[in-house]
């Protein structure tokens, strides 16, 4: 049974995706095996010994997904620049010509390499201009597009059990080599890149029950829904301590963990007012304040 590439690439379910003609042509060419070299160029950054372990269908799906994500981000940039949808559609042919450029395919494939965390958007912009393609609006941000595209490709790797398993096995071999060194972390082990990989893997929330067709879902970061904690500074007495259950207070006194003197109710109310009048501050700022 032939693969429905438009569905596999997420094109059929992408609401409002305006560059379907480009992807439909891709799907037709893949079905005729005309894109064999093109799709391999997209995945050229993957080491050859790993690429050889992938089936043709896996290569077609991974590369096609990457192209679709790139086109989605181009569309987002055009729409953010207030370009009407009917004018956005006019970029279909220029984009098709742009994507047929071998150097563009290789650049779009670089994030498939585990050590790549940035896209060469300077070259992409240069190629676009050299081909004399339709002018892009001034607000079109290649750099922002590149950063988002890298994240999309890393997500494609994580979502593909076959690709993830092969790349993970390669990483395990690298870690095994590193752990054989007894003198500490060897120079070839890049701590900053490892830290960035951990952030890429766990910073996005996997909310499977939410509609994933919109752009907002893909940009949902853990920090955006985390509620930072706030505190008030205590100068003398924390009123809540003296509002504990009597039995708990008794145990604190027995362990000498509470002030020996009882605080009168009036005094406690005064301390409570003083406490509640203190400004609310961010825990993060307090922790990061080296003077404290």
N, C-alpha and C positions, 0 to 999 in steps of 0.2 A: 504493500500500500504506500503510495507516494506521500511524502511529508507535506503538510500544509504550512509552508514557510511563513506566510503572512501571520498565521496564528502562532506559530512557534516563536516568531520575532516579536510578538506583542502588537503587531500593526492592526490586526482585525479588532482588537478590544480597546485600542487607544482612541478615546473620545476626543474629537476635535483635532486629530492629527492631519495636517494639511499637505504633507509630502508623501501621501500614499502612492502617487504615480511613480516616484523614484523607487520605492520599495517593491511595488508590483513588477516593475521591469527587472529588478534584482531577482525576485522570485522566479520569474520566467527564465532568466538566464541561468539561475542555479539549476532549475529543472532540466535544462538542456546541457548542463555541465559546462556552460560557457564562462562561469565565474570561478572556476577551480583555482586559477592562479591569483585572481584578484582577492578572493577571500583568504587565501593563504598569505598574501602580502599583509592583510590586516592583522593576521596572527603571527607575523614573522618575528615579532619580539620574543615569542615563546621559544625556548631552546629546542633545537631540532629533535633531540632524543625524546622530548616530551610530546612535541607535535606529532611525531610518528605513532605515538600510542593512542592518539585520538582517532575515532572513526570519522569518515567524511561528513556524515550527518552532524556530528558534534561540532566540527569545524564550521560548517555552514551556519548552524544555529548560533554559535557564539559570535562569529564575525557579523552575521546579519543583525543580531541584537545590538552590537556596538554601533553599527551604522545607523540603525533606527534611533538609538539614544542620541547620537550626534545630531541627527536631523531634528529631533524633538527640541534639543537645546538651541539650535539655530532658530527654529520657529519661535521659541520663547523669547529670544533676544529681539527678534523682529517685532513681535507683538508688544514687548515691553517698550519698544521705541514708537508705539502707537501706529504701526503700519497696519492698515485694514487687512482682513483675511483674504479678500480677493486679490490684493497686491502681493501678499505673502505667497500665494499660490504661483505667482509669476516667477518665483525663484526655483521652481521644480527643475527646469531644464538646466539653468546654470549649476545647480547643485549636482545634477547627474553628471555633467561634464567635469565638475570639480572632483567628485568621488572616483571618477575613472582615471585620475592621475595617480600613477604608481607611488610617487613620493607621499601624496596625501594618505593613501592606504597604509603605508608603512608608519607614518606618524600616528594615525588613529589606532594603530595596533600596539604602540609602545606601552600603554598602561597594562597590557596583559603580562608584561614582565614584572615579577614581584618586587623588583627594586626601583621601578619607575613610579614616581609620585607627582610628575608634572608633564604637561603636554607642550610641545614646541609650537605654541600658537603664533609665534613671530613668523615662522616659515609658512604656516597655513595661510596667514594673512598675506604674505608676500606672493604665494602661489595664486591666491584668489585675484590679486591685483594684476599679476603678470598675465593671467588668462583673459583679462579684460571682461570679467563677468559683471553682472548687474551690480550697480553701486549699492553698498550697504549703508544704512543710516549712521550718523555720527555717534549715536548712542550704543551702537553694536559693540559689545565688550568681549573681545576674543579671549582675554585673560580669564574673565569670570567663567566663560563657556568652557575653557580648558580645565579649570579646577573642578567644575561640576561633572565634566565628561570622565575624568579620571575616577571619580567616585562611582559613577555609573558602571564603568568597566570592572572595578573591583567588586561591585555588587553582582555583576554577571558571573564572575568567577566563583563567588560564594554560593550563588544560586544553582550552579551547575555541579551536580555531584561528581560527574566524571572528571571535569576540568579541575575541580577543587581537590579531588583525591590524588590526581597525578601531581599537581603542584605541591600539595601538602607532603607527599612522599619525598619530593625533592628537598623541601625545607627540612624534613626530619633528618635526611642525610646530612644536610649542612649543619644542623644542630648537633648531630652525633659527632661530626668532625670537630666542632667547637668544644664539646665537653671532654674530648680526649686531651685537651690542653690543660695542664695542671698549674700553669703560671698565671691563671686569670683569663680574662676575655681576650681572645686573639684580635689583632688589628682588623682582620677581615670582617669581624662581626660588627655591624653598624647599629649601635644602640638607638640612635635617633630614628632610623628607618624602622626598627622593630617597634619602637613606641608608636610611631605613626600608623603602622599596620594594626596594632592592637586597637587604636582609636577608630580606625576605619571599620574594623570588624564589629566593635561593640557600641559605637556611639549612636548608630541608628537603631530605632526601635522596630522590631518585627511585629507589627500589628496585622496579623493575617485576616482578621475579620473586617478590616477597613478597605474601602474601595481604593485600589492602588493605581488607578488610571490617571489621577491628577498629579500635577507637579508638587503640590504641597506635601504629599505623602513621602516622596523621596527626599525632601528636605527636612523631615521631622527629626530633629536631633534631641538627644536625651536632655541636654541642658535647657532646651526650650520649654520642657514641661516640668522640670525640677523646680520646686519652690524653695528658694534660698531662705535659710533660717535667720530670724532677727532676735536680738536680745537687748535687755536693758542693763546698765551698769549698776552694781550694788555697792553703795558707799558704806553702810553700817550693818544693817540687818536685812536678810531676805525674808519678808513676811510669810511666804509660803511654808517655811520651815516650821513656824509656830502654829500653823493650821493643820499639822499632821494629826492623825488619830492618836488618842491618849496612850494606847498601848505601844504604839511605835515611838512616841516621845519618851516613854518610860525606858524602853530598850536603849535609846540613844543616850539617855542620862546615865544608865548603868555602865555604858561603855565610855563615858566621859567624852562623848562626841557632840554634846550640846552645851551651851552656856549654862553655868550653874544657876544663875539668877533667873527667876521668872520675869517675863516681860508683861507689864500691865496691859490690859486691853486698850486703854487710851494711848499708851505708848506704841502699841502694835499698830493701831490705826494711823498714828502719825507716820510711822515708818512706811506703812503701806502707801500713804499718799505721796511721800517723798519718792518711793520706788516707782510709782506709776507716773510721776511727773518727769522721770528721766527720759531723754530722747531714745527712740528705738534705733538700733544700729545693726548693720549687716555682720553676721558672724565671719564671713569671708574677709571683710576689711579688717576686722579685729585680729584675726589669725595672721593676716599678711602684714600687719603693722609691727615691724621689727622693734620699735621703741617699747612695745608692751611685752 
